[in-house]
Amino acid sequence: MKPRQSNFWKVFSTPLVIALLSAAGLFSALLGDGIWDALSWVGLGVPAFLAIKGLLRRG
Amino acid sequence: MKSKTIRRWSFIHTWTSLICTVFLLLLALTGLPLIFHHEIEHLLGDAPQVREMPADTPRLNLAQLVEAAEKHRPGEVVQYFGFEDDEPNAVLTIMAKTAGTEPNSSHTFMLDARTGEALETPSANGGLMLFILRLHVDMFAGLPGKLLLAFMGLLFVVAIISGTVLYLPFMRRLQFGTVRQDKSTRLRWLDLHNLIGVVTLTWALVVGVTGVISACADLLIAAWRNDTLSAMVAPYRDAPPLTRLAPATRLLDIARDVAPGMNPDFIAFPGTRFSSEHHYSVFMKGGTHLTSHLLTPVLIDASTLQVTAVAERPWYMDAMGMSQPLHFGDYGGMPMKILWATLDVLTIIVLGSGVYLWVVRRKAAKPLPLEAAA
């Protein structure tokens, strides 16, 4: 059996990247307009896209 | 993770979620139209139309605007003047019978800053959008309603954290994003609940926590009045009540002099809850994008027009200021509003699927003699 540590990263690495992206998205639009707004659309767009993709996929 | 640990977290997740779900559904459903309140008010024709005039048309001074307001609503006093960046030719005006009248009994409208003409803003005083807003803010139950919703928000945060902990044992053998389609409806929704829950985690946490902070705004303002404000106006404690106020004409210039680089956000008139009995408070906002959400009050003696103090901002007032954009999602244009609405709907799906999973598991856990008999 693998050590628990690797299990943790296997499960949480992708969600962690998404969480950091969303956090960057939430924060960036507070800093300015234009490029900062666009960054926030990407940061919040990724989780929205992944969730909708999961919902729409039918086997 | 030991199975006993999993059972404990599972218990926490189940019950914190179940208790807050009804309220969270109410908040998510009422929050949806509120994201677009500006656009909806325009569609309903409730947004005031400020007249087109040449850009160099002279503007009235604040004392003239106070006069115009009092002429428009005789017998009432001005509580607040607000300034909005996207409508520089109008001043948001809030009036009531007395300066201390509670916010829900006040009347809000706009004054044309050049003519003093009053422009009604019906959606700020009644109608469908205000009804939805009250449902969202306090369920028409005042402070107890706000505090109940704040508590539900805290349960929501605990549910999110415990859900994240449980994500590990559930996903140990699955690739990220797996949605099992062929096994059963329950497994499909379990996977979707985990997937949507984990990707919307940060957003839901931020909107949840900032919602809790906003729901506690009344308490934060009371705390600010008690420590910061009362210390600053201590010398005025025994002063007799003011019978007339010095004219408001130069308030903004006075405030700009002591708060360079900042812009006025709103003026609280003497006797309102954002000021003292003896002061005009001019709330100045920072000059940069980020600091424009942080307010610094300048207290101006309402009889001598001398500056009494430029207040320090306690951290909790800054937290309250930053919570507003992060809760409303109104700081990144229309694409952000659409994403905000999408994430809100996704949260509704997570809430709904959570209830569904609980019901299904309960049915599976015990035999149902009644159903068998029927």
Chai-1 contact restraints between the chains, C-beta under 6 A:
chainA,res_idxA,chainB,res_idxB,connection_type,confidence,min_distance_angstrom,max_distance_angstrom,comment,restraint_id
A,N7,B,R172,contact,1.0,0.0,6.0,A-B,restraint_1
A,V11,B,L168,contact,1.0,0.0,6.0,A-B,restraint_2
A,V11,B,M171,contact,1.0,0.0,6.0,A-B,restraint_3
A,T14,B,F176,contact,1.0,0.0,6.0,A-B,restraint_4
A,P15,B,V198,contact,1.0,0.0,6.0,A-B,restraint_5
A,I18,B,V199,contact,1.0,0.0,6.0,A-B,restraint_6
A,A19,B,L201,contact,1.0,0.0,6.0,A-B,restraint_7
A,A19,B,T202,contact,1.0,0.0,6.0,A-B,restraint_8
A,S22,B,T202,contact,1.0,0.0,6.0,A-B,restraint_9
A,S22,B,W203,contact,1.0,0.0,6.0,A-B,restraint_10
A,A23,B,T202,contact,1.0,0.0,6.0,A-B,restraint_11
A,L26,B,V206,contact,1.0,0.0,6.0,A-B,restraint_12
A,A29,B,Y331,contact,1.0,0.0,6.0,A-B,restraint_13
A,A29,B,G332,contact,1.0,0.0,6.0,A-B,restraint_14
A,L30,B,L290,contact,1.0,0.0,6.0,A-B,restraint_15
A,L31,B,H289,contact,1.0,0.0,6.0,A-B,restraint_16
A,L31,B,L290,contact,1.0,0.0,6.0,A-B,restraint_17
A,G32,B,H289,contact,1.0,0.0,6.0,A-B,restraint_18
A,D37,B,G332,contact,1.0,0.0,6.0,A-B,restraint_19
A,D37,B,G333,contact,1.0,0.0,6.0,A-B,restraint_20
A,S40,B,G332,contact,1.0,0.0,6.0,A-B,restraint_21
A,S40,B,M336,contact,1.0,0.0,6.0,A-B,restraint_22
A,W41,B,P335,contact,1.0,0.0,6.0,A-B,restraint_23
A,L44,B,L339,contact,1.0,0.0,6.0,A-B,restraint_24
A,P47,B,V199,contact,1.0,0.0,6.0,A-B,restraint_25
A,P47,B,T200,contact,1.0,0.0,6.0,A-B,restraint_26
A,A48,B,L339,contact,1.0,0.0,6.0,A-B,restraint_27
A,A48,B,T342,contact,1.0,0.0,6.0,A-B,restraint_28
A,A48,B,L343,contact,1.0,0.0,6.0,A-B,restraint_29
A,L50,B,V199,contact,1.0,0.0,6.0,A-B,restraint_30
A,A51,B,I196,contact,1.0,0.0,6.0,A-B,restraint_31
A,A51,B,V199,contact,1.0,0.0,6.0,A-B,restraint_32
A,A51,B,L346,contact,1.0,0.0,6.0,A-B,restraint_33
A,G54,B,V179,contact,1.0,0.0,6.0,A-B,restraint_34
A,G54,B,L192,contact,1.0,0.0,6.0,A-B,restraint_35
A,G54,B,L195,contact,1.0,0.0,6.0,A-B,restraint_36
A,G59,B,Q181,contact,1.0,0.0,6.0,A-B,restraint_37
A,G59,B,D182,contact,1.0,0.0,6.0,A-B,restraint_38
